[in-house]
Amino acid sequence: MTRAAVSIASNIAEGEERESHAESARFLYFAKGSSGELATQIFIAIEIGVIEK
């Protein structure tokens, strides 16, 4: 979960440092994927009782 959360911020930061809008958008797309990954991990953690809702 930590890795996915860090990946979101890191991809946004890396995309903003790129020279083009297309590259920035590409890294936002990666961040969106990491966001989905984190959401899934949170749902699973709640379901199996690792964290509370």
Secondary structure, DSSP 4 states (H G I P E B T S, - for coil): -HHHHHHHHHHHHHHHTSSSHHHHHHHHHHHHHHHHHHHHHHHHHHHTTSS--
